[in-house]
Amino acid sequence: MNWKEQKKKLMKNPEFVREYNALEPEYKLAAALIRLRLAKGLTQEDLAKLLNTKQESIARLENGGSLPSLSTMKKLAEALDAELELTSVPNTLFKPVTL
């Protein structure tokens, strides 16, 4: 069974859907960091050196294993030549996953 088939099966479980939706911001952040890093042609090690940290720290950020502080996000944005933009929107604007 591939991931798409497994996900379709899991999405029938309301508890799974709640947890899946709750983790969406972390996954979006991780995906954005990876995209920006790759677009700059940087390895995790390269980015770690720019931030004066270890490659393992970058790996944790990119796999969603840790959430960066706002000051770390600012440093990441600067190192990746990106603009940091934070938004909050009312929950009513989000489309829930339908079962």
NUMAR-915726 format. One record per atom (N, C-alpha, C): residue number from 0; atom name; x, y, z. Coordinates in Angstrom, 1 decimal. Layout:
pos|site|px|py|pz
NUM|CA|X|Y|Z $
...
END
This chain:
pos|site|px|py|pz
0|N|0.9|-1.2|0.0 $
0|CA|0.0|0.0|0.0 $
0|C|0.9|1.2|0.0 $
1|N|0.7|2.2|-0.9 $
1|CA|1.5|3.4|-1.0 $
1|C|0.9|4.4|0.0 $
2|N|1.6|5.6|0.1 $
2|CA|1.2|6.6|1.1 $
2|C|-0.2|7.2|0.7 $
3|N|-0.5|7.4|-0.5 $
3|CA|-1.8|8.0|-0.9 $
3|C|-2.9|7.1|-0.5 $
4|N|-2.7|5.8|-0.7 $
4|CA|-3.8|4.8|-0.3 $
4|C|-3.9|4.8|1.2 $
5|N|-2.8|4.8|1.9 $
5|CA|-2.8|4.7|3.4 $
5|C|-3.4|6.0|3.9 $
6|N|-3.1|7.1|3.4 $
6|CA|-3.6|8.4|3.8 $
6|C|-5.2|8.4|3.6 $
7|N|-5.6|7.9|2.5 $
7|CA|-7.1|7.9|2.2 $
7|C|-7.8|7.1|3.3 $
8|N|-7.2|5.9|3.6 $
8|CA|-7.7|5.0|4.6 $
8|C|-7.8|5.7|6.0 $
9|N|-6.6|6.3|6.4 $
9|CA|-6.5|7.0|7.7 $
9|C|-7.5|8.2|7.8 $
10|N|-7.7|8.9|6.7 $
10|CA|-8.6|10.1|6.7 $
10|C|-10.0|9.7|7.0 $
11|N|-10.4|8.5|7.1 $
11|CA|-11.7|8.1|7.5 $
11|C|-11.9|8.1|9.0 $
12|N|-10.8|8.2|9.7 $
12|CA|-10.8|8.3|11.2 $
12|C|-10.8|9.7|11.6 $
13|N|-11.9|10.2|12.3 $
13|CA|-12.0|11.6|12.7 $
13|C|-10.8|12.0|13.6 $
14|N|-10.4|11.1|14.5 $
14|CA|-9.3|11.5|15.4 $
14|C|-8.0|11.7|14.6 $
15|N|-7.8|10.9|13.6 $
15|CA|-6.6|11.1|12.8 $
15|C|-6.7|12.4|12.0 $
16|N|-7.9|12.7|11.5 $
16|CA|-8.1|14.0|10.8 $
16|C|-7.8|15.2|11.6 $
17|N|-8.2|15.1|12.9 $
17|CA|-8.0|16.2|13.8 $
17|C|-6.5|16.4|14.0 $
18|N|-5.8|15.3|14.3 $
18|CA|-4.3|15.4|14.5 $
18|C|-3.6|15.8|13.2 $
19|N|-4.0|15.3|12.1 $
19|CA|-3.4|15.7|10.8 $
19|C|-3.5|17.2|10.6 $
20|N|-4.7|17.7|10.8 $
20|CA|-5.0|19.1|10.6 $
20|C|-4.2|20.0|11.6 $
21|N|-4.1|19.5|12.8 $
21|CA|-3.3|20.2|13.8 $
21|C|-1.9|20.4|13.5 $
22|N|-1.3|19.4|12.7 $
22|CA|0.1|19.5|12.4 $
22|C|0.4|20.2|11.1 $
23|N|-0.6|20.6|10.4 $
23|CA|-0.4|21.3|9.1 $
23|C|0.5|22.4|9.1 $
24|N|0.4|23.4|10.1 $
24|CA|1.4|24.5|10.1 $
24|C|2.8|24.1|10.2 $
25|N|3.1|23.0|11.0 $
25|CA|4.5|22.6|11.1 $
25|C|5.0|22.0|9.8 $
26|N|4.2|21.3|9.1 $
26|CA|4.6|20.7|7.8 $
26|C|4.7|21.8|6.8 $
27|N|3.9|22.8|6.8 $
27|CA|4.0|23.9|5.8 $
27|C|5.3|24.6|6.1 $
28|N|5.6|24.9|7.3 $
28|CA|6.9|25.5|7.7 $
28|C|8.1|24.7|7.2 $
29|N|8.1|23.5|7.5 $
29|CA|9.2|22.6|7.1 $
29|C|9.4|22.6|5.6 $
30|N|8.3|22.4|4.9 $
30|CA|8.3|22.4|3.4 $
30|C|8.9|23.7|2.9 $
31|N|8.5|24.8|3.4 $
31|CA|8.9|26.1|3.0 $
31|C|10.4|26.3|3.2 $
32|N|10.9|25.8|4.4 $
32|CA|12.3|25.9|4.7 $
32|C|13.2|25.1|3.7 $
33|N|12.7|23.9|3.4 $
33|CA|13.4|23.0|2.5 $
33|C|13.4|23.7|1.1 $
34|N|12.3|24.2|0.6 $
34|CA|12.2|24.8|-0.7 $
34|C|13.2|26.0|-0.8 $
35|N|13.2|26.8|0.2 $
35|CA|14.0|28.0|0.2 $
35|C|15.5|27.6|0.2 $
36|N|15.8|26.6|1.1 $
36|CA|17.2|26.2|1.2 $
36|C|17.7|25.6|-0.2 $
37|N|16.9|24.8|-0.8 $
37|CA|17.3|24.1|-2.0 $
37|C|17.4|25.2|-3.1 $
38|N|16.5|26.2|-3.1 $
38|CA|16.5|27.2|-4.1 $
38|C|17.8|28.0|-4.1 $
39|N|18.3|28.1|-2.9 $
39|CA|19.6|28.9|-2.7 $
39|C|20.8|28.0|-3.0 $
40|N|20.5|26.7|-3.2 $
40|CA|21.6|25.7|-3.5 $
40|C|22.4|25.4|-2.3 $
41|N|21.8|25.4|-1.1 $
41|CA|22.5|25.1|0.1 $
41|C|22.2|23.7|0.6 $
42|N|23.1|23.1|1.3 $
42|CA|22.9|21.9|2.0 $
42|C|22.5|22.2|3.4 $
43|N|22.0|21.3|4.1 $
43|CA|21.7|21.5|5.5 $
43|C|23.0|22.0|6.3 $
44|N|24.1|21.4|6.0 $
44|CA|25.4|21.8|6.6 $
44|C|25.7|23.3|6.3 $
45|N|25.5|23.7|5.0 $
45|CA|25.8|25.0|4.6 $
45|C|24.9|26.0|5.4 $
46|N|23.6|25.7|5.5 $
46|CA|22.7|26.6|6.2 $
46|C|23.0|26.6|7.7 $
47|N|23.4|25.5|8.3 $
47|CA|23.8|25.4|9.7 $
47|C|25.0|26.3|9.9 $
48|N|26.0|26.3|9.0 $
48|CA|27.1|27.2|9.2 $
48|C|26.7|28.7|9.2 $
49|N|25.8|29.0|8.3 $
49|CA|25.4|30.4|8.2 $
49|C|24.7|30.8|9.5 $
50|N|24.0|29.9|10.2 $
50|CA|23.3|30.2|11.4 $
50|C|24.1|29.9|12.6 $
51|N|25.4|29.4|12.4 $
51|CA|26.2|29.1|13.6 $
51|C|25.6|28.0|14.5 $
52|N|25.1|27.0|13.8 $
52|CA|24.4|25.9|14.5 $
52|C|24.9|24.6|13.9 $
53|N|24.3|23.5|14.3 $
53|CA|24.7|22.2|13.7 $
53|C|23.7|21.7|12.7 $
54|N|24.2|20.9|11.8 $
54|CA|23.3|20.3|10.7 $
54|C|22.1|19.6|11.3 $
55|N|22.3|18.9|12.4 $
55|CA|21.2|18.2|13.0 $
55|C|20.1|19.1|13.4 $
56|N|20.4|20.4|13.8 $
56|CA|19.3|21.3|14.1 $
56|C|18.5|21.7|12.9 $
57|N|19.2|21.8|11.8 $
57|CA|18.5|22.1|10.5 $
57|C|17.6|20.9|10.2 $
58|N|18.1|19.7|10.3 $
58|CA|17.4|18.5|10.0 $
58|C|16.1|18.4|10.8 $
59|N|16.2|18.8|12.1 $
59|CA|15.0|18.7|13.0 $
59|C|14.0|19.7|12.6 $
60|N|14.4|20.9|12.2 $
60|CA|13.5|21.9|11.7 $
60|C|12.8|21.5|10.4 $
61|N|13.5|20.8|9.5 $
61|CA|13.0|20.4|8.2 $
61|C|12.1|19.2|8.3 $
62|N|12.3|18.4|9.4 $
62|CA|11.4|17.2|9.5 $
62|C|10.3|17.4|10.5 $
63|N|10.1|18.7|10.9 $
63|CA|9.1|19.0|11.8 $
63|C|9.3|18.5|13.3 $
64|N|10.5|18.1|13.5 $
64|CA|10.8|17.6|14.9 $
64|C|11.0|18.7|15.9 $
65|N|11.2|19.9|15.4 $
65|CA|11.3|21.0|16.4 $
65|C|10.8|22.3|15.7 $
66|N|10.2|23.1|16.5 $
66|CA|9.6|24.4|16.1 $
66|C|10.6|25.5|16.4 $
67|N|10.9|26.4|15.4 $
67|CA|11.9|27.4|15.7 $
67|C|11.2|28.6|16.4 $
68|N|12.0|29.3|17.2 $
68|CA|11.5|30.5|17.8 $
68|C|11.4|31.6|16.8 $
69|N|10.8|32.7|17.1 $
69|CA|10.7|33.8|16.2 $
69|C|12.1|34.4|15.8 $
70|N|13.0|34.4|16.8 $
70|CA|14.3|35.0|16.5 $
70|C|15.0|34.0|15.5 $
71|N|14.8|32.7|15.7 $
71|CA|15.4|31.7|14.8 $
71|C|14.8|31.9|13.4 $
72|N|13.5|32.1|13.3 $
72|CA|12.9|32.3|12.0 $
72|C|13.4|33.5|11.3 $
73|N|13.7|34.6|12.1 $
73|CA|14.3|35.8|11.5 $
73|C|15.7|35.5|10.9 $
74|N|16.5|34.7|11.7 $
74|CA|17.8|34.4|11.2 $
74|C|17.7|33.5|10.0 $
75|N|16.8|32.5|10.0 $
75|CA|16.6|31.7|8.8 $
75|C|16.2|32.5|7.6 $
76|N|15.3|33.4|7.8 $
76|CA|14.8|34.2|6.6 $
76|C|16.0|35.0|6.1 $
77|N|16.8|35.6|6.9 $
77|CA|17.9|36.4|6.5 $
77|C|18.9|35.5|5.8 $
78|N|19.2|34.4|6.3 $
78|CA|20.2|33.4|5.7 $
78|C|19.7|32.9|4.3 $
79|N|18.4|32.8|4.2 $
79|CA|17.8|32.3|3.0 $
79|C|17.4|33.4|2.0 $
80|N|17.7|34.6|2.4 $
80|CA|17.3|35.8|1.6 $
80|C|15.8|35.8|1.3 $
81|N|15.1|35.6|2.4 $
81|CA|13.6|35.5|2.3 $
81|C|13.0|36.6|3.2 $
82|N|11.8|36.9|3.0 $
82|CA|11.0|37.8|3.8 $
82|C|10.2|36.9|4.8 $
83|N|10.3|37.2|6.0 $
83|CA|9.5|36.5|7.0 $
83|C|8.1|37.2|7.1 $
84|N|7.1|36.4|6.9 $
84|CA|5.7|36.9|7.0 $
84|C|4.9|36.0|7.9 $
85|N|4.3|36.5|8.9 $
85|CA|3.5|35.8|9.8 $
85|C|2.0|36.3|9.7 $
86|N|1.1|35.4|9.6 $
86|CA|-0.3|35.8|9.5 $
86|C|-1.1|34.9|10.5 $
87|N|-2.2|35.5|10.9 $
87|CA|-3.2|34.8|11.7 $
87|C|-4.5|35.1|11.0 $
88|N|-5.3|34.0|10.8 $
88|CA|-6.6|34.2|10.2 $
88|C|-7.6|33.5|11.0 $
89|N|-8.9|34.0|11.0 $
89|CA|-9.9|33.3|11.8 $
89|C|-10.1|31.9|11.3 $
90|N|-10.4|31.0|12.2 $
90|CA|-10.6|29.6|11.9 $
90|C|-11.7|29.4|10.8 $
91|N|-12.7|30.3|10.8 $
91|CA|-13.8|30.1|9.9 $
91|C|-13.4|30.2|8.4 $
92|N|-12.2|30.7|8.2 $
92|CA|-11.7|30.8|6.8 $
92|C|-11.0|29.5|6.3 $
93|N|-10.7|28.6|7.3 $
93|CA|-10.1|27.3|6.9 $
93|C|-11.2|26.3|6.4 $
94|N|-10.9|25.6|5.4 $
94|CA|-11.8|24.6|5.0 $
94|C|-11.5|23.3|5.7 $
95|N|-12.4|22.7|6.4 $
95|CA|-12.1|21.4|7.1 $
95|C|-12.0|20.3|6.1 $
96|N|-11.2|19.3|6.4 $
96|CA|-11.1|18.1|5.6 $
96|C|-12.4|17.4|5.7 $
97|N|-13.0|17.0|4.6 $
97|CA|-14.2|16.3|4.6 $
97|C|-13.9|14.8|4.6 $
98|N|-14.8|14.1|5.3 $
98|CA|-14.6|12.7|5.4 $
98|C|-15.5|11.9|4.4 $
END
